[in-house]
Amino acid sequence: MYPIIRMTKEILKFRNAPALPITGTHISQHICWPWDIDLWMELNNGRTLTLYDLGRIPLAMRTGLWPALKKNRWGIVVAGNTTRYRRRVQAFQRFEMRSRCIGWDDRWIWLEHAMFTKGECSSHVLIRGAVTSRNGIITPAQVMAEMGVDAVSPELPEFVTAWAEADTKRPWPPTI
């Protein structure tokens, strides 16, 4: 089940938080609850991706994306991701989440999230996201203009461009 109550809490908690620049980092604190765990009493890998929403939405609010979404009746989507899991997050363990926009290209907005437990990174996700309307994807340039951001994207790190290039070689639809 989607963590609606937790998301509501995050939205309320950060509704008046200081604004962040478009590439600013949103930091939030969370707990791994029993409904987040798997048979091994640790944070489920799929749930991890869901919990990253708890950072993404407040990040959108704090960077000014949220008002642009509401005004234009746009949505945001995850169009792809690659995740690394390195340390276990156990039931009832506290963790810190860090969320930020890395940059954008002509089609995608690139985000990253990381979870930290006891000061060490437990997982990291790179997200290829987009803003959408009923007519399809809105270009990042249009999104930035609507947000009042007059900035050129920072140069995307090599790990982002390499993954994007590798992903274009992946067959679609899959031949399973």
C-alpha positions, 0 to 999 in steps of 0.5 A, a space after each residue: 500500500 502506498 504510504 499516504 499518511 507518511 506522505 501527508 506528514 512530509 508535505 505538511 512538515 515541509 510546506 513552509 521549509 526554506 526554498 531550495 535552488 533547483 539542484 539543492 538537496 532535501 534531507 528528511 528523517 524516516 523510520 523503517 516500520 514493520 509494513 516496510 519489511 520483508 521476510 528477513 526483517 529488513 526494508 524491502 527493495 521495492 518498498 525502498 523505491 516507494 519510500 523515495 517518493 517521500 523525498 521527491 515530493 517535498 523536493 518538488 515543493 521546495 524547488 518550486 516545481 510543485 506550484 508549476 505542476 498545480 498551475 498547469 495540471 501537470 504530473 511527474 513520472 519516473 521513466 526509469 531508474 537504476 538502484 544500488 542496495 549496499 547496506 541493510 535497513 532493519 525494522 525500526 531503524 532510523 534512516 536519513 534520505 537525501 534527494 536532489 536534482 542532478 540536472 536535465 537534458 532536452 527530454 529528462 530531469 535527472 534525480 538522485 536519492 540516497 538513504 543513510 543509516 548510521 552515517 553510511 549510505 545503504 542505497 542510492 537510486 538514479 531516476 530519469 523523470 519527466 513532467 507530463 501533461 495530457 499531451 505527453 512529456 513537457 520539455 525540461 526547458 519549458 518546466 524550468 521557464 514555468 518555475 522561473 529558473 533561468 539556468 542551464 543544467 549543470 553538466 550531467 555526471 558520467 554515470 548518468 550519461 553512461 547509464 542513459 546511453 546503455 539504456 538506449 541499447 536495451 530492447 523494447 519491448 523485451 523479448 521474454 
